[in-house]
Amino acid sequence: MSVTPVPTGEVTVEVDGRIVTVTFNRPEKRNALTQDMYRVLADTLEAADRDLEVAAVVFTGNGEAFTAGNDLQDFASGGSLDQTNRFLQAIMTVNVPLIAAVNGMAIGVGLTMLLHCDLVYVEPSAVLSAPFVALGLVPEAASSLILPRVVGERRASEILLAGRKINGTEAAAWGLANDVASPVLPAALEAAASLAVQPPQAVRTAKALLHSEELTIAGRMAEEMTLFIEALGGTEFKEVIAARSEKRPPAF
């Protein structure tokens, strides 16, 4: 198998038979993602997609969070988003099945990445939200296109515009998740095991057919990324970061 195990670090990668488990491993920061973490995630997905021995990639988080989303200080530093974009491109285009085991909060990209996973399992008490607008930013990962298709425009507006938080039970009822489970990782691994006994090329071809609107999604993702980068340099995002640092409400 061409996937390289990563036993330690802020992202760990384990290989068990034909199943690759990727764990966000920064519990002291609620598994907030940095550019270096995105690099490991992109490397792993790209390697898994090249290897038919990989039946599925399972994402989960260490501790009480799946992921709190992007590390805002990392984003506010003004560095390149190349590794973020690599990960988003990979999670959109890979044909290897992707499974999420959502323990605890899934914020920002923690929610939007679920839209590109094939199977999603959540703990009942998990909290999902996409607070991009509240940060002075815009949705990402083509969520402005995919989320309304999954949950409907009204509910998508609640999540993306009003910043509504939903729990795991609601996520399953709204179609964002396949099922609720506690603990959640065994349910995801059981699903991965069921894929491991299927013909690998047939599984990947079927997934490609299911995602045949990729070009439309890619266009929306690119549009969002352009607007997202503009927003990162805008006054609203800077005010949100300053207000959080100064422990005061933002003034718009």
ROKE-91125 format. One record per residue (C-alpha): x, y, z; residue in one letter; residue number from 1. Coordinates in steps of 0.001 Angstrom, whole numbers, plus 524288, in hexadecimal, padded with zeros to 5 digits. Example, Ala and Ser with C-alpha at 12.3 -4.5 7.8 and 13.67 -1.06 7.14 Angstrom:
REM residues 2
+-------+-------+-------+------+-----+
|  east | north |    up | rest |  nr |
+-------+-------+-------+------+-----+
| 8300C | 7EE6C | 81E78 |    A |   1 |
| 83566 | 7FBDC | 81BE4 |    S |   2 |
+-------+-------+-------+------+-----+
//
This chain:
REM residues 252
+-------+-------+-------+------+-----+
|  east | north |    up | rest |  nr |
+-------+-------+-------+------+-----+
| 80000 | 80000 | 80000 |    M |   1 |
| 80547 | 80D5F | 7FC2E |    S |   2 |
| 7FF28 | 8150C | 8076D |    V |   3 |
| 80992 | 818D3 | 8113F |    T |   4 |
| 8058C | 816D2 | 81F89 |    P |   5 |
| 8078A | 822DD | 82809 |    V |   6 |
| 807A4 | 81DCC | 8361A |    P |   7 |
| 809E2 | 82AF2 | 83CB8 |    T |   8 |
| 8072B | 83936 | 839F5 |    G |   9 |
| 7FB69 | 84228 | 838A2 |    E |  10 |
| 7F5D9 | 838E6 | 82E70 |    V |  11 |
| 7F7CF | 82A55 | 8306D |    T |  12 |
| 7F60A | 82039 | 825BE |    V |  13 |
| 7F3EC | 811CD | 828BF |    E |  14 |
| 7F2DC | 8069C | 81F16 |    V |  15 |
| 7EB51 | 7FA70 | 822FD |    D |  16 |
| 7E9B1 | 7F106 | 817C1 |    G |  17 |
| 7E314 | 7F8B3 | 80CF5 |    R |  18 |
| 7DDF9 | 8037A | 815D3 |    I |  19 |
| 7E527 | 81041 | 81845 |    V |  20 |
| 7E137 | 817E3 | 82466 |    T |  21 |
| 7E4D6 | 8264F | 824DA |    V |  22 |
| 7E3B5 | 82CCC | 83229 |    T |  23 |
| 7E420 | 83B60 | 834C8 |    F |  24 |
| 7ED3E | 83B4F | 84074 |    N |  25 |
| 7EDE0 | 848E4 | 8462D |    R |  26 |
| 7E450 | 8477E | 85175 |    P |  27 |
| 7E9A3 | 8530E | 85915 |    E |  28 |
| 7E514 | 85BB7 | 84DBB |    K |  29 |
| 7D89E | 853D8 | 84B36 |    R |  30 |
| 7DF7A | 84E39 | 83F51 |    N |  31 |
| 7DF99 | 85B38 | 83809 |    A |  32 |
| 7E671 | 85951 | 82B00 |    L |  33 |
| 7F313 | 85FEE | 826E6 |    T |  34 |
| 7F9CF | 86051 | 819B4 |    Q |  35 |
| 8032D | 855A1 | 81DFF |    D |  36 |
| 7F7B2 | 84CFC | 821DD |    M |  37 |
| 7F146 | 84F7E | 814BB |    Y |  38 |
| 7FDE5 | 84B2D | 80E22 |    R |  39 |
| 7FD97 | 83E01 | 81513 |    V |  40 |
| 7EF28 | 83C66 | 811FB |    L |  41 |
| 7F131 | 83F6D | 80390 |    A |  42 |
| 7FD0B | 83678 | 802A3 |    D |  43 |
| 7F55D | 82B57 | 808C3 |    T |  44 |
| 7E965 | 82CF0 | 80029 |    L |  45 |
| 7F168 | 82DCC | 7F3C5 |    E |  46 |
| 7F919 | 82197 | 7F767 |    A |  47 |
| 7ECBD | 81A22 | 7FB1C |    A |  48 |
| 7E653 | 81D98 | 7EE45 |    D |  49 |
| 7F1BE | 817F9 | 7E695 |    R |  50 |
| 7F12D | 80AFB | 7EDCD |    D |  51 |
| 7E63C | 80145 | 7EB0D |    L |  52 |
| 7EA31 | 7FA02 | 7F766 |    E |  53 |
| 7E3E8 | 80516 | 7FF1B |    V |  54 |
| 7D57A | 80223 | 800DC |    A |  55 |
| 7D1F9 | 80E39 | 808B9 |    A |  56 |
| 7D772 | 819D8 | 81013 |    V |  57 |
| 7D113 | 81C9E | 81D40 |    V |  58 |
| 7D215 | 82A24 | 82387 |    F |  59 |
| 7D073 | 82C4E | 83218 |    T |  60 |
| 7D54D | 83536 | 83CE8 |    G |  61 |
| 7DCED | 832E2 | 8495B |    N |  62 |
| 7D66A | 837BC | 855BE |    G |  63 |
| 7C9B4 | 83F2D | 856C4 |    E |  64 |
| 7C97F | 84502 | 8490D |    A |  65 |
| 7C95F | 8402C | 83B1E |    F |  66 |
| 7CF52 | 84D1D | 83704 |    T |  67 |
| 7CCAA | 85B35 | 83AB0 |    A |  68 |
| 7CFC5 | 85EE3 | 82C9D |    G |  69 |
| 7DAC6 | 86764 | 827DB |    N |  70 |
| 7E482 | 86CBC | 8319B |    D |  71 |
| 7E0BA | 87B18 | 830CC |    L |  72 |
| 7EDED | 88019 | 83545 |    Q |  73 |
| 7F45C | 877E0 | 82AC8 |    D |  74 |
| 7EAFF | 87DA3 | 820CA |    F |  75 |
| 7EC81 | 88B72 | 825FB |    A |  76 |
| 7FB49 | 88AA4 | 8246D |    S |  77 |
| 7F986 | 88D1E | 815EE |    G |  78 |
| 800C1 | 8810F | 81162 |    G |  79 |
| 7FDE3 | 87904 | 80551 |    S |  80 |
| 7F195 | 870CB | 804B6 |    L |  81 |
| 7F7C7 | 86750 | 7FB18 |    D |  82 |
| 7F6DA | 85BA7 | 80447 |    Q |  83 |
| 7E8B3 | 85EB2 | 807C3 |    T |  84 |
| 7E588 | 85F12 | 7F953 |    N |  85 |
| 7ECEB | 85251 | 7F700 |    R |  86 |
| 7E4AF | 84BA3 | 8014C |    F |  87 |
| 7D7F2 | 85128 | 7FC1B |    L |  88 |
| 7DB6C | 84D20 | 7EE43 |    Q |  89 |
| 7DF07 | 83F8C | 7F2FF |    A |  90 |
| 7D2DE | 83D72 | 7FB31 |    I |  91 |
| 7CAA9 | 841C3 | 7EF90 |    M |  92 |
| 7D141 | 8397E | 7E51B |    T |  93 |
| 7D625 | 82CD1 | 7EB50 |    V |  94 |
| 7CEEA | 82067 | 7E7B8 |    N |  95 |
| 7D2F0 | 818E6 | 7F3E1 |    V |  96 |
| 7C725 | 8189C | 7FD1B |    P |  97 |
| 7C7AE | 8224F | 8085B |    L |  98 |
| 7C0F6 | 82012 | 8156B |    I |  99 |
| 7BFAB | 8299F | 820BF |    A | 100 |
| 7BE27 | 825FB | 82F0A |    A | 101 |
| 7B9EB | 832DD | 83519 |    V | 102 |
| 7BCA9 | 8336A | 8439B |    N | 103 |
| 7B9A5 | 84065 | 84A0E |    G | 104 |
| 7B9D3 | 84D51 | 842DA |    M | 105 |
| 7BB47 | 84E59 | 83421 |    A | 106 |
| 7BCEB | 85CB8 | 83125 |    I | 107 |
| 7BF8B | 8636B | 82421 |    G | 108 |
| 7C73D | 85A19 | 81BAF |    V | 109 |
| 7C3A5 | 84FB6 | 825B2 |    G | 110 |
| 7B5E3 | 850AD | 8203D |    L | 111 |
| 7B8B5 | 853F1 | 81204 |    T | 112 |
| 7C1F4 | 8486E | 81030 |    M | 113 |
| 7B6B3 | 83F71 | 813E5 |    L | 114 |
| 7AFF1 | 8438C | 80752 |    L | 115 |
| 7BAEB | 83CAF | 7FFE2 |    H | 116 |
| 7BAF0 | 83057 | 80828 |    C | 117 |
| 7B372 | 82490 | 8034D |    D | 118 |
| 7AF01 | 81FC6 | 810A1 |    L | 119 |
| 7AD9A | 82804 | 81CEB |    V | 120 |
| 7AAFF | 82363 | 82AD1 |    Y | 121 |
| 7A925 | 82CEF | 83615 |    V | 122 |
| 7A7E8 | 82C57 | 844AD |    E | 123 |
| 79A6A | 83104 | 84933 |    P | 124 |
| 7A0B8 | 83C12 | 850F1 |    S | 125 |
| 7A98E | 8408E | 845CE |    A | 126 |
| 7A83B | 84EED | 84235 |    V | 127 |
| 7A935 | 852E4 | 833E8 |    L | 128 |
| 7AA07 | 860EA | 82F43 |    S | 129 |
| 7AF84 | 8694B | 82458 |    A | 130 |
| 7B204 | 876E0 | 82A11 |    P | 131 |
| 7B8B2 | 87CA3 | 81E22 |    F | 132 |
| 7AFD7 | 88891 | 81D1C |    V | 133 |
| 7B17D | 88B95 | 82BA2 |    A | 134 |
| 7C028 | 88C06 | 8292F |    L | 135 |
| 7BE95 | 8957A | 81DE3 |    G | 136 |
| 7C1A9 | 88A93 | 81447 |    L | 137 |
| 7BA16 | 8827C | 80A52 |    V | 138 |
| 7B6AF | 873FF | 80976 |    P | 139 |
| 7C0EB | 86ABD | 803E6 |    E | 140 |
| 7C297 | 85D2D | 7FE13 |    A | 141 |
| 7B700 | 85F73 | 7F4ED |    A | 142 |
| 7AE13 | 85F14 | 800CC |    S | 143 |
| 7A5F9 | 86A33 | 7FB3C |    S | 144 |
| 7A26F | 860F5 | 7F017 |    L | 145 |
| 7A201 | 85399 | 7F6A0 |    I | 146 |
| 79BD8 | 856B6 | 803D2 |    L | 147 |
| 78EF3 | 85BC7 | 7FE1C |    P | 148 |
| 78E0F | 84F48 | 7F616 |    R | 149 |
| 78FC2 | 84704 | 80245 |    V | 150 |
| 78751 | 84E32 | 80C31 |    V | 151 |
| 77F62 | 857B6 | 803E2 |    G | 152 |
| 7812E | 86647 | 801E2 |    E | 153 |
| 77A1B | 86A8D | 80E41 |    R | 154 |
| 78223 | 8620D | 8174D |    R | 155 |
| 78E94 | 8653C | 80FD4 |    A | 156 |
| 78BB3 | 873AA | 811FB |    S | 157 |
| 78A1B | 87131 | 82081 |    E | 158 |
| 7976E | 86AA6 | 820EA |    I | 159 |
| 79F30 | 87333 | 81782 |    L | 160 |
| 798E8 | 8808A | 819AE |    L | 161 |
| 79381 | 8803E | 82784 |    A | 162 |
| 79E19 | 87760 | 82CE9 |    G | 163 |
| 794A8 | 86D8F | 832BB |    R | 164 |
| 79B0A | 86268 | 83A18 |    K | 165 |
| 79514 | 854F1 | 838B3 |    I | 166 |
| 79778 | 848C9 | 840BD |    N | 167 |
| 79A84 | 83B38 | 83BDC |    G | 168 |
| 78C85 | 8368B | 83C8D |    T | 169 |
| 78819 | 84217 | 83444 |    E | 170 |
| 79354 | 83FDA | 82AC2 |    A | 171 |
| 78E9E | 831FC | 8284E |    A | 172 |
| 7806F | 83651 | 82717 |    A | 173 |
| 78437 | 840F8 | 81D61 |    W | 174 |
| 78C3B | 837A9 | 814F9 |    G | 175 |
| 799B0 | 83CBD | 818BA |    L | 176 |
| 79CF1 | 82FAF | 81F12 |    A | 177 |
| 79970 | 82184 | 81CA9 |    N | 178 |
| 7971E | 81E6D | 82AF6 |    D | 179 |
| 79A1E | 821E1 | 838F6 |    V | 180 |
| 7A294 | 81915 | 8415B |    A | 181 |
| 7A970 | 819A2 | 84E67 |    S | 182 |
| 7B492 | 816CD | 84E23 |    P | 183 |
| 7B531 | 81AE4 | 84004 |    V | 184 |
| 7C237 | 815B1 | 83B13 |    L | 185 |
| 7BE60 | 8072A | 83BAB |    P | 186 |
| 7B289 | 80A1C | 83316 |    A | 187 |
| 7BB24 | 810CF | 82917 |    A | 188 |
| 7C51B | 805CB | 82946 |    L | 189 |
| 7BA47 | 7FBCB | 8278D |    E | 190 |
| 7B5C5 | 80336 | 81B7F |    A | 191 |
| 7C3C5 | 8038F | 81686 |    A | 192 |
| 7C4E4 | 7F4DA | 81884 |    A | 193 |
| 7B8B2 | 7F2D6 | 8104C |    S | 194 |
| 7BF3A | 7FA52 | 8053A |    L | 195 |
| 7CBBB | 7F26C | 806A3 |    A | 196 |
| 7C4F3 | 7E60C | 801D5 |    V | 197 |
| 7BF94 | 7EC90 | 7F596 |    Q | 198 |
| 7C69D | 7EC79 | 7E85A |    P | 199 |
| 7CF8D | 7F863 | 7E9B5 |    P | 200 |
| 7CF00 | 7FD9D | 7DBD7 |    Q | 201 |
| 7C03B | 7FBFE | 7DB42 |    A | 202 |
| 7BECA | 803A9 | 7E7E5 |    V | 203 |
| 7C720 | 80EC8 | 7E2CE |    R | 204 |
| 7C069 | 80F23 | 7D5B0 |    T | 205 |
| 7B326 | 80F78 | 7DC5A |    A | 206 |
| 7B7B7 | 81AAA | 7E4F0 |    K | 207 |
| 7BC79 | 82225 | 7D904 |    A | 208 |
| 7AEF5 | 82093 | 7D301 |    L | 209 |
| 7A874 | 8254B | 7DF72 |    L | 210 |
| 7B112 | 83172 | 7DEF0 |    H | 211 |
| 7AF7D | 833E1 | 7D06A |    S | 212 |
| 7AC3E | 8424D | 7D2C3 |    E | 213 |
| 7BA41 | 8448E | 7D6F2 |    E | 214 |
| 7BCC9 | 84F3A | 7CCDE |    L | 215 |
| 7B1AB | 85787 | 7D23D |    T | 216 |
| 7B66B | 85547 | 7E01D |    I | 217 |
| 7C46E | 85873 | 7DC3F |    A | 218 |
| 7C00E | 86542 | 7D64A |    G | 219 |
| 7B894 | 8691F | 7E272 |    R | 220 |
| 7C3FE | 86528 | 7EB27 |    M | 221 |
| 7CD42 | 86DA9 | 7E330 |    A | 222 |
| 7C3C4 | 8791F | 7E3D2 |    E | 223 |
| 7C279 | 877A0 | 7F28C |    E | 224 |
| 7D132 | 876DB | 7F445 |    M | 225 |
| 7D328 | 883A0 | 7ECEA |    T | 226 |
| 7C903 | 88A74 | 7F559 |    L | 227 |
| 7CE32 | 883ED | 801AE |    F | 228 |
| 7DBF9 | 88914 | 7FF38 |    I | 229 |
| 7D672 | 896AD | 7FCAB |    E | 230 |
| 7CED9 | 895F0 | 8096D |    A | 231 |
| 7DB02 | 891CF | 810FB |    L | 232 |
| 7E129 | 89EBF | 80D18 |    G | 233 |
| 7D4C1 | 8A67A | 80FE0 |    G | 234 |
| 7D132 | 8AF28 | 81B37 |    T | 235 |
| 7C675 | 8A666 | 820B4 |    E | 236 |
| 7CF19 | 89A8E | 822F9 |    F | 237 |
| 7D9B7 | 8A33D | 828C9 |    K | 238 |
| 7CFBE | 8A94B | 831F6 |    E | 239 |
| 7CAF0 | 89BE2 | 83659 |    V | 240 |
| 7D8CE | 89788 | 8396A |    I | 241 |
| 7DBE1 | 8A445 | 8408B |    A | 242 |
| 7CF4C | 8A36B | 8486A |    A | 243 |
| 7D226 | 8957E | 84C89 |    R | 244 |
| 7DFE4 | 89959 | 85093 |    S | 245 |
| 7DAC6 | 8A4F8 | 85848 |    E | 246 |
| 7CF49 | 89D22 | 85DDA |    K | 247 |
| 7C4D8 | 8A670 | 858FF |    R | 248 |
| 7B983 | 8A5D3 | 84F64 |    P | 249 |
| 7BD66 | 8A8EB | 8415D |    P | 250 |
| 7B910 | 8B615 | 83C10 |    A | 251 |
| 7B43D | 8B5FB | 82E12 |    F | 252 |
+-------+-------+-------+------+-----+
//
